[in-house]
């Protein structure tokens, strides 16, 4: 299973990742984008190809 992490210190606006991710891995909780469904990640890299603060590590 791929490992998805977000580096919040980079300060990127990640709101568009909710629409970018075809697997629905991310959710907005308390005005913050979080990895909510990592088990659904298909490692397509749509998110980390667009955002430096998101990293997907393939297994």
N, C-alpha and C positions, 0 to 999 in steps of 0.2 A: 504494500500500500504506500502511495506517495506521502511524503511529509510536507505540509504546507505551513509556512511561518510568515508572520508580518512583523517588520521592523518599524514600529510606530515612531521612532526617533527621526526617521527621514522626513516626517511631516507631510507626506503626500496625501492629496485628496483621493480617496479610494472608492467614493460612492459609485462610480461607473462599473466597478468590478461585479456588482450585483447583477448587471445585465451582461457583462462579458463572459462570466463563468457559465458554460452550458450545463454543468453538473449541479449547480446550486450549492456549492461548497460554503459560500459566504452569506452572512446575515448582518443586518444592522441592529445592534443592541445598545441601548442607552447612547445614541448618536455616535456610535463607533462601529466600524466594520470589523467583524471577527470571523475566524474560521470556525464554523458551526457544524459542518458535516464533512469533515476531512475524509471519512470513509467512502464518500461518493466521488472523490477526486479521480479523474481519469488520466491525469498528467498530460493534458493537452497543451499546457503552458500559455493559455490565452491571458492569464492574469499576470504571470511574472514576465511575459514578453512585453507587457504594456506598463508595468509598474516595478520600479527598482526596489521598492520596499517589500514586495512579495517574493517569496522564494519557494519553489516546488522542487523537492529532491525526490527523484525517482528511486525506487528500491531495486 
